[in-house]
Each structure stands twice: as structure tokens, then as C-alpha cells.
Amino acid sequence: MTVMNVHDFLRRHIRTVPDWPAPGVQFRDITPLLQDPRVFRVLVDAFVHRYMDPALRPDVVAGLDARGFILGAVVAYELGVGFVPIRKKGKLPFTTVEETYELEYGSATVELHTDAVQPGQRVLLIDDLIATGGTMMAGRRLLEKLGATVIEGAAIVDLPELGGSARLKASGLPLFTLVDFDGH
């Protein structure tokens, strides 16, 4: 019987699209992980099993727009906790707090409803991929503005050469990722 290494199994199901969205970029496409029900279950279970541990168990899962919604909502459901979306500016209908962060060319803003989390709640912040770390850092700052504690940042893929995971860890945010890819 072969023992399956979850990291290798998931890595085999992540598609690399060369030169997208720009020449020289190796885009790591997670959609194949979602298309096969067995692979999707392995992916979700890898996160759920980690966060069932009482020391890591969140009160709430926050997902970053947009692919963080897919994984975050399912993980929250499986853990029996609430889910809150952190959206791009202008997408949330109620009163929001916002955080602007720098991109490679320009900036972007994300928002969170002011009642999304309560002071003292333990939040798992989740996205599909960590590149420069800007989106996750902005999401963390939003949650902390509302008094929550981000217990960990989680993602399927880390692109360590882009420096995001190192910056996030240096800021004191513990990180959990399943697959690392060299290059970008």
C-alpha cells in the first residue's frame, strides 16, 4: 500500500499557466484542485484537521476575495464556525472598515463589515495563495481594527521567492501553507 503525501498529491493537481497574466509569470492555477471531488476533499481535510486542534481552533474563518471565499467557507462549515468575507472595495452593502495596500503597480483596497467579527474573537485568515503578502496583511489589519486576533494565516500555495510569506512571518503572523512553488 502506498502512503499518500498530501503536499505532493495536491501539488500534482495545481496547474501552471506560463506567461499569464503577463509574460514571464508562471501562474499557479488552483481550479483543478476544486474540480475533482476526491482532490477537493483532500485539500479541505488538510485544513480542517489542522484547525480541529483546540490550540488552533478559530471562532471565525475570514476569507480573502475571491478564491479565499471558496476554501474559507468550506473550512468554516466543516469546523462549525462562522465565515466572513473580506471583499474588494465597493462590494459590501453595510458599513465597512477599509484597508489600502500596495500592489506591484498601484494599490488596492479591501473592506470588511464593521460587525463581521467581535473583539477578542480568534480568526483564521485564509486565501488561495501568498505572493507578496499584501492582501493577507491588509486583511489582518482590518480584523485587528475590529479587535479580533488573527491566530494564523493559511493558504494553499506559497510563492516564497516573492517574499510575502517572509514579510508576514516577520510581522508576527504564523502561516500555514500546503504547497511551495519556486519562481513566480
C-alpha positions in Angstrom: 0.0 0.0 0.0 1.3 3.4 -0.9 1.2 6.2 1.7 0.0 9.4 0.0 1.9 12.6 0.8 -0.8 15.3 0.9 1.6 18.0 -0.2 2.8 16.1 -3.3 -0.7 14.9 -4.1 -2.0 18.5 -4.1 1.0 19.9 -6.0 0.3 17.4 -8.8 -3.2 18.9 -9.2 -2.1 22.6 -9.4 -1.9 23.7 -13.0 0.9 26.1 -14.0 -0.1 28.5 -16.8 3.0 30.1 -18.3 3.0 33.8 -19.2 -0.3 34.6 -17.6 -1.4 37.3 -16.8 1.9 38.8 -18.1 5.0 37.5 -19.9 7.4 35.7 -17.5 4.7 34.9 -14.9 4.1 31.3 -14.0 0.5 31.4 -12.8 -0.4 28.7 -10.3 -4.0 27.8 -11.0 -5.8 26.0 -8.1 -9.0 25.4 -10.0 -8.1 21.7 -10.8 -8.0 21.1 -7.0 -11.7 22.1 -6.9 -12.9 20.2 -9.9 -12.1 16.7 -8.7 -14.2 15.8 -5.7 -11.5 13.5 -4.2 -8.8 16.1 -4.6 -11.1 18.8 -3.2 -11.8 16.6 -0.1 -8.1 16.0 0.5 -7.5 19.8 0.2 -10.3 20.7 2.6 -9.4 17.9 5.1 -5.8 19.1 5.3 -7.0 22.4 6.7 -9.9 21.1 8.7 -7.8 18.5 10.5 -5.2 21.2 11.4 -7.8 23.6 12.8 -9.7 21.0 14.8 -6.8 21.1 17.2 -8.1 23.1 20.2 -5.0 25.2 20.3 -5.5 26.3 16.7 -9.3 26.3 16.5 -10.8 29.6 15.3 -14.0 31.2 16.4 -14.4 32.6 12.8 -12.8 32.0 9.4 -12.2 35.1 7.2 -11.7 34.6 3.5 -9.9 37.0 1.2 -11.6 38.0 -2.1 -12.1 36.0 -4.1 -10.6 32.5 -4.1 -10.2 32.6 -0.3 -14.0 32.5 -0.2 -14.1 29.1 -1.8 -11.8 27.4 0.7 -12.6 29.6 3.7 -16.4 29.0 3.5 -16.0 25.2 3.3 -13.4 25.1 6.1 -15.7 27.2 8.3 -18.6 25.0 7.6 -16.7 21.8 8.4 -15.4 23.4 11.7 -18.9 24.6 12.6 -17.8 28.2 12.9 -18.9 31.4 11.0 -17.4 32.7 7.8 -16.7 36.4 7.0 -15.7 37.7 3.5 -13.0 40.3 3.1 -14.0 42.0 -0.1 -12.6 44.3 -2.7 -13.7 47.9 -2.2 -17.3 48.7 -3.1 -18.7 45.1 -2.9 -20.1 45.1 0.7 -23.5 46.7 1.3 -23.3 47.5 5.0 -21.0 49.9 7.0 -17.3 48.9 6.4 -13.8 49.4 7.6 -11.2 49.5 4.8 -7.5 49.0 4.3 -5.4 50.0 1.3 -2.3 48.1 0.4 0.4 48.4 -2.3 0.5 46.2 -5.4 3.3 45.8 -7.9 1.8 48.6 -9.9 -0.5 50.8 -7.8 -2.7 50.0 -4.9 -5.9 48.1 -3.9 -8.4 48.4 -1.1 -10.2 45.7 0.8 -13.2 46.1 3.1 -14.9 44.2 6.0 -18.3 44.8 7.5 -18.0 46.6 10.9 -20.0 43.8 12.6 -18.1 40.9 10.9 -16.1 39.9 14.0 -16.3 40.8 17.7 -13.4 42.0 19.9 -11.4 39.1 21.2 -12.6 36.5 18.6 -9.9 34.2 17.2 -9.8 34.4 13.4 -8.3 32.1 10.8 -7.4 34.2 7.7 -7.4 32.2 4.6 -6.6 32.7 0.9 -5.6 30.5 -2.0 -2.0 31.8 -2.5 0.6 34.0 -0.8 2.7 36.1 -3.3 3.8 39.5 -1.9 1.6 39.1 1.2 -0.1 42.5 0.7 -3.7 41.2 0.6 -3.2 39.0 3.7 -1.5 41.8 5.6 -4.4 44.1 4.8 -6.9 41.5 5.8 -5.2 41.1 9.1 -5.1 44.8 9.8 -8.9 45.0 9.1 -9.6 42.2 11.5 -7.4 43.7 14.2 -9.1 47.2 13.7 -12.3 45.4 14.9 -10.5 43.9 17.9 -10.1 40.3 16.6 -7.0 38.3 16.9 -5.7 36.6 13.8 -4.4 33.3 15.0 -2.9 32.2 11.7 -2.8 33.0 8.0 -3.4 30.0 5.8 -3.1 29.4 2.0 -2.9 26.5 -0.4 0.2 27.9 -2.2 3.2 29.9 -1.1 5.5 31.6 -3.6 8.4 32.2 -1.3 10.6 34.0 -3.9 8.1 36.9 -3.9 8.8 37.4 -0.2 5.2 37.6 1.1 5.5 34.7 3.5 8.7 36.0 4.9 7.2 39.5 5.4 4.0 38.1 7.0 6.1 35.9 9.4 8.4 38.8 10.2 5.2 40.8 11.2 4.4 38.1 13.7 1.7 36.3 11.8 2.0 32.5 11.9 1.5 30.9 8.5 0.3 27.5 7.3 0.6 26.6 3.6 0.4 23.3 1.8 2.5 23.7 -1.3 5.5 25.9 -2.1 6.5 26.8 -5.7 9.8 28.3 -6.7 9.6 31.2 -9.1 6.5 33.2 -9.8 
